[in-house]
Amino acid sequence: MKRFLWGFLAIFIFTNMYASQTARRFAILIGANDGGAERVQLRYAYSDAEALARVLEELGGVAPSDITILRDPQPFTVVTEMDGLSRRLREAKKFNARVEVVVYYSGHSDEMGLLFGENRLPYSRFRDLIDNLPAELRIAVVDSCSSGAMTRTKGGKRLPPFLMDTSTSMKGYAFLTSSSATEASQESDLIQGSFFTHYLLTGLRGAADANQDGRVTLNEAYQFAFDETLARTQNTIAGPQHPTYDIQMTGAGEVVLTDLRMTTSTLVLANDVAGRVFVRNQDNRLVAELNKLQGKEVRLGLEEGDYMVTVARDGRLYRSEVTVKSGRVVSLDNRRFKSTDALYAVNKGLVATTTTTTTTTTIIEDDYYEEAEQTPVTTPQPAKKNDSLDKVIDDFAAGIANVVRNAVDDTIDSVFPARKAKRSPEQIMAEYGGNVADYTYKAVDFGIYTGPSANMTVTSFGVYLLFGYVNRINGFGIAGIGINVLEEMNGFVFAPLYTKTGYKTSGFQAAFGFNKANGIVDGVQTAFIFNEATMGVRGLQLAYIYNVSSMRMYGMQTAYIFNTASGNVRGIQVAGIFNSTIGNMVGIQVGGIYNVIKGDMLGVQTAGIFNSVTGSLDGVQIGLVNAGGDIGGAQVGLVNVGGDIAGIQVGLVNISKTMSGVPIGLINISGDGQNHLKFWIDETMFINAGFSFGTKYFYSTVYTGLKETSEYMNFGLGMGVHIPLGTKERLFMRFEGMAESVIPIDRELAWWWQDGGIDMIVRGRLGFGIKLLKWPSCVKKKST
């Protein structure tokens, strides 16, 4: 018996030690084909994300339920999904020794951030979202133009990889990008995907397994993708891509991204196969491409299906058809090959404006990059402006520049001392980034109408009689109709119809039509119709009709009609009709009709009719109808509905799932309280039937009764106190106060008008009882 107990104890300890070392990996993959109206529509961002999802599921140990794919989302959707992923990671850490996460983006970008349609998610914000994920290991892959700027934003340096054995103790992050900060990333119709992702996937399927241990590490995958991407893009019209990385990790071991031993569908390229190898599936999609060296076996983990394998060697092509089945390892050697074409690249950052025709070299499926044919390609060029109008505007601006320059500079210095206008273009570019040659610096920019120009315009003072189109304003901008600041505005812009600013707005926007900020508002927006901030507000929005903040808001929204915030809110929302927040809120909501928060709240909600919090509430709700999740504060209204109540409900009707607080009302209903039918006989009526509802300790009763002669009936209402006696609560004592009216059955309903009123009986009742049976609970416990 002792041996059995010791054996059982040993098994138990071993099992728990093994379980404590389990790891769980999550992935959120983003494909964004749409980079806005001014950029070329991509074709393969979705399929890139989906292809990576398949590899992570087959070989990377990621369960399908732990993979999230977003297709052309908006920035606030990305933030919301990342916040949801954080919650899932924290939940997973309760049952796993470590959690890991892979974040992937394929789409358009520029030197400032990721592009989603007309909106931008800054690199700094994207990195913050990844850095805040509660995981031991965070791997981010960004396949887009200028993506190397992402590693630059926090001082990332290209350091030699230092990873070693297993990933058990490795903690930290790794950011991989498809190109440097000044390069274009490209996708190809030939491979039906982007170059970098294509070679990364090929590497993860086994081509990058340099030491042939059946596992592909982070170092191996990056090195393979780097070498292949650089070699394959050297002769494209956009030029070579140099992938970059920023790795900050601690611990011993090496991060294993895929394990080829996890799949039973394997294609082996034998030792005698040599040359450039292309593997296409039955849909003619290129799923793997690599340089195969003679004398070295390569194992590729593939999905079950039929494949065409092509080897380019010595100027000739050799092909073999093969079927890969589950549970089988198929080997190809030279004997199975028989002896027996147009690379069109699209930059992931091109501007689709006026075009001109150039040529690019097409590449056949060999490794020699021969110039097979010249294919016309439309390469976007900036739209030309009206030269004569430009000359008039420039001459006029030059004439007044000397007169007003000093006045403008002095004004800007006094209002915005941190951003002085007297800096040289070189100093401005040192802060903004980019090349000085890419910008045109004008202390004063004056015109009737200005459109896009070859160089980006930076101005301190812009005056436009009709419409202004400028990249950066470091002071004031005024237009007769509208003004569009593409990137950053520090200061003040005003136009009667509308104003639009880019990724950062610091200062003041004003319009009688609408204001839109495609970035964060650090200041004030005011409009006659509406204001919109797509990246959130840290300041104040004022509008006659409505305000929209598409991400986090820190400050105040006030509108005549309504306010909406699609992220967390810390501040105040005041609206004549309603306020809506999709996220958590710390602050105050005041709405004329109703307030809605789809998240948790710490603060006060007050509305003329209805308040709603889907999450927990630590604060106060005041309205005719209040609804919330778990309540740690107070609900005050005619009807109050909540989940787990640890606070106070004050109203005519109070409803809760569980009640550990205090309900004050005529009708109190709680899921864990007094909910039962009662039948009794007393001195006034032969039979009484009632229903009691309330909390464990306070309850109400409504009842009716009938006299034995069937001449009278009663209607009554009672309130009582339930007092358990003893620790097991089988014995109890109750005290009830009851009031009832006695009505003759044979009288008309209006009889009391003539006879002077209704007969009322008021009584108190004290009783003792014992609980004989325990009613089975209808609440299902969550299994772990």
C-alpha positions, -999 to 999 in steps of 0.1 A, spaced: 0 0 0 28 24 8 45 17 -25 13 24 -43 9 58 -24 45 68 -31 41 58 -68 9 78 -70 25 108 -54 55 106 -78 32 105 -108 12 135 -94 43 156 -88 57 147 -123 24 155 -140 21 189 -123 58 197 -130 52 189 -166 20 209 -168 37 239 -152 62 240 -182 35 241 -209 35 270 -233 8 285 -253 13 306 -284 -11 332 -299 -11 351 -332 -28 382 -345 -23 387 -383 -32 418 -402 -36 422 -440 -43 457 -454 -46 460 -491 -60 495 -489 -35 522 -483 -58 551 -492 -70 568 -524 -36 581 -532 -18 547 -531 -18 516 -553 -42 489 -541 -22 458 -530 -34 423 -541 -18 399 -517 -18 413 -482 -48 391 -472 -32 360 -486 1 367 -470 -16 368 -436 -36 337 -443 -5 318 -455 13 326 -423 -17 315 -403 -15 281 -420 22 277 -413 17 287 -376 -11 262 -373 7 233 -390 42 238 -377 42 267 -352 21 252 -324 -7 278 -326 -42 265 -322 -68 278 -347 -88 293 -319 -58 314 -309 -52 329 -344 -69 362 -352 -69 375 -388 -78 412 -395 -85 423 -431 -83 460 -439 -92 471 -403 -92 506 -391 -66 517 -364 -92 516 -336 -101 480 -346 -64 470 -343 -62 487 -308 -95 470 -297 -83 435 -309 -49 440 -292 -66 450 -260 -88 418 -263 -56 398 -269 -41 412 -238 -70 399 -218 -67 364 -234 -30 363 -226 -36 372 -190 -62 344 -188 -39 319 -205 -11 327 -180 -33 312 -152 -30 278 -168 4 279 -187 39 285 -175 45 309 -204 26 325 -232 40 337 -265 25 359 -292 32 366 -329 20 399 -344 21 403 -382 13 432 -406 13 432 -444 2 463 -461 10 499 -469 31 522 -446 53 553 -447 81 566 -426 56 575 -398 34 545 -394 11 518 -408 -16 529 -433 -52 517 -431 -72 534 -459 -70 571 -452 -59 566 -416 -25 560 -400 -14 540 -369 20 555 -358 49 531 -353 53 543 -318 17 535 -310 19 501 -327 51 493 -307 34 503 -275 5 480 -281 30 451 -287 52 460 -257 22 460 -234 11 425 -243 16 403 -212 36 376 -228 71 362 -221 79 363 -258 66 388 -284 75 385 -321 64 412 -345 68 410 -383 60 441 -404 61 437 -442 56 472 -457 75 501 -471 98 520 -448 90 495 -421 126 498 -408 115 531 -393 96 511 -368 128 496 -353 144 531 -355 117 548 -333 131 533 -301 167 532 -310 167 497 -323 201 486 -336 211 458 -359 230 435 -335 243 400 -341 218 374 -330 227 357 -297 201 330 -293 213 295 -284 195 263 -274 158 261 -265 133 288 -261 122 277 -226 138 306 -207 139 333 -234 120 364 -226 117 397 -245 108 408 -280 119 406 -316 108 430 -344 114 419 -380 108 443 -408 108 437 -446 128 468 -455 149 496 -442 135 530 -431 140 544 -466 132 514 -489 101 502 -506 88 467 -499 74 449 -529 49 422 -538 50 401 -570 23 386 -593 47 357 -600 49 345 -564 14 359 -556 26 376 -525 53 399 -510 89 389 -514 98 391 -477 68 371 -464 72 346 -492 107 338 -482 99 339 -445 72 313 -451 96 292 -472 121 293 -444 96 284 -417 85 253 -438 120 240 -435 142 257 -460 159 277 -433 168 247 -411 205 252 -415 216 227 -389 190 201 -400 177 194 -365 141 195 -377 134 229 -361 135 264 -376 147 291 -351 141 328 -352 177 334 -363 175 308 -391 142 322 -404 154 358 -404 187 350 -421 171 330 -448 144 357 -455 171 384 -455 193 366 -480 166 356 -504 147 389 -503 178 409 -510 189 386 -538 155 385 -554 149 423 -554 183 435 -566 171 438 -602 135 451 -596 127 487 -605 121 497 -569 156 484 -559 168 460 -533 151 454 -500 172 451 -468 152 435 -440 160 447 -405 155 435 -370 155 448 -334 159 420 -308 159 425 -271 159 392 -252 172 377 -220 178 341 -209 194 311 -224 183 292 -254 170 300 -289 134 307 -300 120 279 -321 94 293 -345 84 260 -363 90 223 -356 91 202 -388 85 171 -366 50 183 -359 38 175 -395 35 142 -412 32 157 -447 69 161 -456 87 166 -489 124 157 -489 148 171 -515 175 145 -517 213 151 -515 218 150 -552 193 177 -561 209 210 -567 199 244 -581 171 269 -576 140 250 -565 104 262 -570 75 243 -553 40 251 -566 8 237 -554 -22 224 -575 -35 260 -578 -1 270 -593 7 291 -563 44 293 -554 46 279 -518 84 275 -515 115 288 -532 151 282 -522 187 276 -534 193 238 -529 230 229 -525 242 195 -536 252 171 -508 227 186 -483 192 172 -477 163 196 -473 130 188 -456 99 209 -463 67 206 -442 38 210 -467 1 208 -467 -14 176 -481 -19 178 -519 -3 177 -553 28 197 -562 49 207 -591 86 209 -582 109 228 -606 147 230 -604 166 256 -624 202 245 -630 228 253 -657 204 274 -677 178 246 -679 146 237 -661 138 202 -646 104 193 -633 87 166 -612 51 161 -601 46 147 -566 17 140 -542 23 147 -505 -1 128 -483 -7 129 -446 14 103 -427 40 100 -455 74 114 -462 80 118 -500 116 120 -512 127 135 -546 160 127 -561 175 136 -596 160 105 -611 125 118 -607 131 151 -625 126 155 -663 142 182 -684 118 201 -700 83 345 -672 77 382 -656 83 396 -623 59 426 -618 66 443 -585 43 468 -568 58 490 -541 39 489 -508 40 527 -506 34 540 -542 13 571 -547 -14 567 -573 -15 600 -591 -4 611 -626 16 582 -641 44 579 -666 55 547 -684 89 531 -676 103 496 -679 113 469 -654 132 437 -659 112 405 -657 128 374 -643 123 338 -654 123 309 -629 161 305 -627 187 322 -605 204 342 -632 180 372 -634 183 374 -672 166 403 -690 139 383 -707 115 411 -717 106 447 -710 72 451 -694 56 486 -693 48 496 -657 30 527 -644 52 544 -619 34 571 -600 47 606 -603 35 637 -584 8 657 -602 20 688 -619 6 721 -608 -3 750 -630 31 766 -636 18 801 -644 -4 801 -613 25 788 -592 47 816 -604 22 843 -595 17 828 -561 54 823 -555 63 858 -566 36 873 -544 46 852 -514 82 862 -519 73 898 -520 55 898 -487 77 873 -470 104 897 -459 78 921 -445 59 897 -424 86 871 -416 98 888 -384 63 895 -372 52 859 -378 83 845 -362 79 866 -331 43 856 -328 50 819 -331 79 821 -306 57 838 -280 27 814 -285 47 782 -291 81 786 -274 88 749 -277 85 749 -315 102 781 -326 97 791 -362 132 805 -365 148 771 -369 165 763 -402 151 736 -425 179 714 -414 169 718 -377 133 710 -386 142 679 -405 163 667 -376 132 666 -355 107 655 -382 130 629 -399 135 624 -436 158 642 -460 160 680 -462 157 678 -500 123 662 -497 108 694 -480 101 729 -491 103 753 -461 83 785 -463 79 809 -435 49 822 -453 28 801 -478 2 822 -496 -20 812 -524 -55 809 -538 -54 771 -541 -25 748 -534 -25 711 -543 0 682 -538 36 692 -548 67 672 -555 83 683 -522 65 683 -489 57 717 -477 66 729 -441 52 764 -433 49 787 -403 21 808 -417 -3 796 -444 -30 818 -460 -51 803 -488 -80 822 -504 -99 790 -513 -82 758 -503 -49 750 -486 -30 717 -490 2 716 -469 22 688 -452 31 705 -420 21 737 -402 42 750 -374 21 780 -366 -11 793 -382 -32 781 -412 -62 800 -426 -83 792 -457 -114 806 -473 -130 772 -478 -110 744 -464 -75 734 -453 -58 700 -453 -27 694 -433 -14 660 -444 9 653 -415 15 674 -384 -1 706 -372 13 725 -343 -6 757 -338 -40 769 -352 -59 762 -384 -93 777 -394 -116 774 -424 -153 781 -428 -161 747 -443 -137 722 -429 -102 715 -416 -83 682 -418 -51 673 -401 -27 644 -403 -13 620 -377 -7 647 -350 -27 678 -341 -14 700 -313 -33 732 -307 -66 744 -321 -88 735 -350 -119 755 -359 -145 751 -387 -182 758 -392 -186 725 -411 -164 699 -397 -129 692 -383 -111 659 -389 -78 648 -374 -63 616 -387 -41 614 -356 -42 624 -320 -57 657 -310 -36 674 -283 -57 705 -280 -91 718 -290 -114 710 -319 -145 731 -324 -171 728 -351 -207 738 -360 -215 703 -372 -190 677 -360 -155 668 -349 -136 636 -356 -103 624 -341 -94 590 -356 -65 583 -332 -80 598 -300 -82 630 -281 -61 644 -253 -79 677 -249 -113 691 -257 -138 686 -285 -167 710 -289 -194 706 -315 -229 719 -321 -240 685 -335 -216 656 -325 -181 645 -317 -163 613 -326 -131 599 -310 -121 567 -327 -96 556 -301 -86 566 -265 -99 599 -252 -83 619 -223 -102 651 -218 -137 663 -226 -163 659 -253 -193 682 -253 -219 683 -281 -255 695 -286 -265 660 -300 -241 632 -291 -206 621 -284 -190 588 -293 -156 573 -283 -144 540 -296 -117 535 -271 -110 539 -234 -121 573 -219 -107 593 -191 -126 625 -187 -161 639 -193 -187 634 -220 -216 659 -220 -243 657 -247 -278 669 -252 -291 635 -264 -266 607 -258 -231 595 -251 -215 563 -263 -182 547 -253 -169 514 -266 -142 507 -240 -136 514 -204 -143 548 -188 -130 568 -159 -149 600 -155 -184 614 -160 -211 609 -186 -240 633 -188 -267 628 -215 -301 643 -220 -316 610 -230 -292 581 -225 -256 570 -219 -240 537 -230 -206 522 -221 -196 489 -236 -169 482 -210 -161 490 -173 -168 523 -156 -153 542 -127 -173 574 -122 -208 588 -127 -235 583 -153 -265 605 -153 -292 607 -180 -328 617 -183 -339 583 -193 -314 554 -196 -279 545 -185 -261 513 -195 -227 498 -185 -220 463 -200 -191 457 -177 -185 465 -140 -195 498 -124 -177 514 -95 -196 546 -92 -231 559 -96 -258 556 -122 -287 581 -120 -316 578 -145 -351 565 -150 -337 531 -160 -302 519 -151 -285 487 -163 -250 475 -155 -229 445 -149 -212 440 -115 -221 470 -94 -197 482 -67 -214 516 -63 -250 528 -65 -279 527 -90 -306 553 -85 -337 552 -107 -372 538 -112 -358 505 -125 -323 493 -118 -308 461 -133 -274 447 -124 -253 416 -122 -234 410 -90 -244 438 -67 -220 448 -39 -234 483 -36 -268 499 -33 -299 499 -56 -325 526 -49 -356 524 -70 -392 512 -76 -379 479 -91 -344 465 -84 -332 434 -102 -299 417 -97 -281 384 -104 -266 382 -70 -269 407 -41 -244 412 -13 -253 449 -10 -286 466 -1 -316 471 -23 -341 498 -14 -373 495 -34 -408 483 -36 -399 453 -57 -365 437 -52 -355 406 -73 -322 387 -69 -311 355 -85 -296 342 -52 -323 356 -30 -359 349 -19 -378 336 -50 -406 312 -40 -443 306 -39 -462 306 -5 -496 293 5 -512 298 40 -544 301 60 -552 329 84 -581 343 103 -594 365 75 -591 343 45 -596 306 39 -566 304 15 -538 328 5 -513 325 -23 -483 347 -27 -449 351 -43 -418 363 -24 -388 379 -41 -358 397 -29 -323 392 -15 -311 366 11 -321 389 39 -347 414 26 -377 404 5 -411 416 -7 -443 395 -11 -474 401 -32 -504 379 -25 -541 374 -29 -566 353 -9 -602 341 -10 -627 337 19 -643 303 24 -678 317 15 -664 332 -17 -679 366 -8 -646 384 -2 -611 384 -16 -580 403 -7 -549 418 -24 -518 425 -3 -482 436 -2 -457 427 24 -420 434 32 -399 411 54 -366 402 69 -351 367 67 -327 359 95 -308 326 93 -302 308 126 -270 288 128 -241 283 104 -258 259 81 -288 282 77 -313 253 80 -332 271 107 -345 307 102 -366 334 116 -388 358 96 -405 391 105 -430 405 80 -451 436 78 -482 432 56 -509 455 43 -540 441 24 -573 454 11 -605 433 14 -629 436 -15 -664 422 -19 -666 400 -50 -702 408 -57 -697 446 -60 -688 466 -91 -653 479 -94 -664 515 -85 -682 505 -54 -657 522 -31 -666 556 -46 -700 554 -30 -692 535 1 -663 556 13 -632 536 6 -615 502 8 -612 481 40 -575 479 49 -559 454 72 -523 460 85 -505 434 105 -471 422 116 -461 385 117 -432 367 133 -424 332 124 -398 304 127 -391 277 101 -368 249 91 -355 242 55 -363 205 48 -351 203 12 -325 223 -7 -337 233 -42 -311 224 -68 -291 253 -81 -298 264 -117 -264 282 -120 -238 262 -139 -203 265 -125 -175 271 -150 -152 241 -154 -115 246 -154 
